[in-house]
Amino acid sequence: MADPHEVLRVGAAAGELLLRCGADVARVEDTVARIARAYGISDVEIYATPTGLFISLGGDTHVTVVKRVARRIVALDRVSAVNGLSRQIASRHLEPGEALARIREIEEQPGPVPTWTEPLFRAVSAAACTMLVGGLPHEFGAALLANIVVQGVGRLNRTCRLPDALGDYLAGAVAVGCAFLLHRWLGARMAPVVAGGIMVLLPGTAFTAAVRDAMAGDLVSSGARALEAAMQAAALAGGVATALYMAGGVQLL
């Protein structure tokens, strides 16, 4: 059996990375348990929430670790890579030091597409929603520009480490501001442009994760994700409403 302290470091690093990359808590708990059992530790207890990870390994030496997860993104390529590594640990029994180094490599690996293309792809897919709500071709371009600006504001908010709710509020207001200016300059209707501008901010993934966790029986995680999604939607709606009021009211839509 491997040193429990080394196994704990591997399991904690894997679980923390999975949580930060948007994995559901059932996957996190299962992956950490598989890693511990692969190293010969059968007495393992894991409790994961969207913002924290608790791992306890039993045996001759009882060790416990608590990890706080403050920031989360959606990086499913890293989730898949960690899952693949856990299967390699179970089948080939990698040494803990090697497994930990592999986890650090996964954490630092580049995304599946060049970084500079991500905002463009998001903007195009969000602007396409403009057409679904009756937008015209020139409004597609206007929504594309508005979405790029909104993403820039989001990056600035993360750089300044603003609270997520405040960042969503400001992004919603900026989306309306961009739509108002494009309405004046290009004659684009505000409603389709606002819809495309805020599309990347809608908490659809969070709501889906909340339902998934509820179906798996992880009620604490489900409630936390649902509250997070509701707060995000409320902040976004508040930003949109405030900007609309300052711009002259809902009749602009």
Beta strands, then each sheet from edge to edge (+ up, - down):
strand 1: 44-49
strand 2: 52-57
strand 3: 63-68
sheet 1: 1+ 2- 3+
end
